[in-house]
Amino acid sequence: MADKPVALEDRADGGDGRRYAPSTARNREPIRDLFAAQGLTAGDVLEIASGTGEHGAFLTDTFPRLRWTYSDIDPAGRASQEAWRNAAEHDRLLGPVIIDASSDDWGEVEGKAWDLMVSVNMVHISPFVATEGLLRGAGRLLKPGGHLFLYGPYARNGEIAPSNAAFSENLQSRDPAWGVRDLDRQLVPLAEAAGLHLKDVVPMPANNFSVIFRR
Ligand SMILES: C[S@@+](CC[C@H](N)C(=O)[O-])C[C@H]1O[C@@H](n2cnc3c(N)ncnc32)[C@H](O)[C@@H]1O
């Protein structure tokens, strides 16, 4: 399972509060290239479950027209996100905001229409109510034509890569409410009910997918 992120992976702190997840070192460049290819390079971004905060830091360094708001349910994650924001040489990192994705009230971010929402590796490492709330939130808060970007492992119409099936079992042994979800059977119907349509699914390294919904 060494190529898969889990919540308990080692997240070393460099001394200034910025934490680092090994999974991000592996996926941030493929995600950057995908953002460039999909034209997700400008506008106001709301990230759900920002974790260490590295994706926002890396992608705002790369794309100078992105303005990125961090959020997480977890105070330790938000502390790291704040440290990344403080270390940035620009003012386009905002938050962190306290957001529980499963809630239908995301507090201060509700008043705004967002160009892009991003969530990396949350869907399988949280109870499914978090994904349900994430999709409802994207339908509620994205601008018309705005995008929701998800990254992680998925089953597709009942088919799952053996490494993802093993990873899912491993996750469920840690928490029975976690597990790899089926994109087509579990997410797409909820996304459509929320006013989103599936725009693109791009295979990524280690049997992950980038998933792009459009409102
Ligand atoms: C595996 S980490 C991924 C973090 C980061 N996106 C990354 O790729 O490194 C899963 C994240 O989901 C967050 N999370 C879990 N349940 C959540 C919920 N209901 N609402 C918001 N965030 C949640 C955790 O706090 C954690 O930061």
The ligand as an SDF file (V2000), in Angstrom:
LIG
                    3D

 27 29  0  0  0  0  0  0  0  0999 V2000
   -6.0720   11.6880    3.5950 C   0  0  0  0  0  0  0  0  0  0  0  0
   -6.3310   13.3310    4.1250 S   0  0  0  0  0  0  0  0  0  0  0  0
   -6.0870   14.2480    2.6220 C   0  0  0  0  0  0  0  0  0  0  0  0
   -5.6030   15.6540    2.9020 C   0  0  0  0  0  0  0  0  0  0  0  0
   -5.1050   16.4410    1.6750 C   0  0  0  0  0  0  0  0  0  0  0  0
   -6.1860   16.7940    0.7870 N   0  0  0  0  0  0  0  0  0  0  0  0
   -4.0480   15.6630    0.9400 C   0  0  0  0  0  0  0  0  0  0  0  0
   -4.2540   15.2790   -0.1960 O   0  0  0  0  0  0  0  0  0  0  0  0
   -2.9930   15.4340    1.5270 O   0  0  0  0  0  0  0  0  0  0  0  0
   -8.0740   13.3890    4.4100 C   0  0  0  0  0  0  0  0  0  0  0  0
   -8.5410   14.7520    4.9060 C   0  0  0  0  0  0  0  0  0  0  0  0
   -9.9580   14.7440    4.9870 O   0  0  0  0  0  0  0  0  0  0  0  0
  -10.3210   15.5370    6.0980 C   0  0  0  0  0  0  0  0  0  0  0  0
  -11.7060   15.2330    6.4380 N   0  0  0  0  0  0  0  0  0  0  0  0
  -12.2110   14.0690    6.8850 C   0  0  0  0  0  0  0  0  0  0  0  0
  -13.5320   14.1700    7.0780 N   0  0  0  0  0  0  0  0  0  0  0  0
  -13.8770   15.4300    6.7270 C   0  0  0  0  0  0  0  0  0  0  0  0
  -15.1110   16.1510    6.7110 C   0  0  0  0  0  0  0  0  0  0  0  0
  -16.2510   15.5960    7.1000 N   0  0  0  0  0  0  0  0  0  0  0  0
  -15.0840   17.4350    6.2910 N   0  0  0  0  0  0  0  0  0  0  0  0
  -13.9340   18.0170    5.8960 C   0  0  0  0  0  0  0  0  0  0  0  0
  -12.7430   17.3910    5.9000 N   0  0  0  0  0  0  0  0  0  0  0  0
  -12.7220   16.1140    6.3270 C   0  0  0  0  0  0  0  0  0  0  0  0
   -9.2860   15.1630    7.1400 C   0  0  0  0  0  0  0  0  0  0  0  0
   -9.2380   16.0940    8.1950 O   0  0  0  0  0  0  0  0  0  0  0  0
   -8.0370   15.1420    6.2830 C   0  0  0  0  0  0  0  0  0  0  0  0
   -7.4350   16.4310    6.2130 O   0  0  0  0  0  0  0  0  0  0  0  0
  1  2  1  0
  2  3  1  0
  2 10  1  0
  3  4  1  0
  4  5  1  0
  5  6  1  0
  5  7  1  0
  7  8  2  0
  7  9  1  0
 10 11  1  0
 11 12  1  0
 11 26  1  0
 12 13  1  0
 13 14  1  0
 13 24  1  0
 14 15  1  0
 14 23  1  0
 15 16  2  0
 16 17  1  0
 17 18  1  0
 17 23  2  0
 18 19  1  0
 18 20  2  0
 20 21  1  0
 21 22  2  0
 22 23  1  0
 24 25  1  0
 24 26  1  0
 26 27  1  0
M  CHG  2   2   1   9  -1
M  END
$$$$
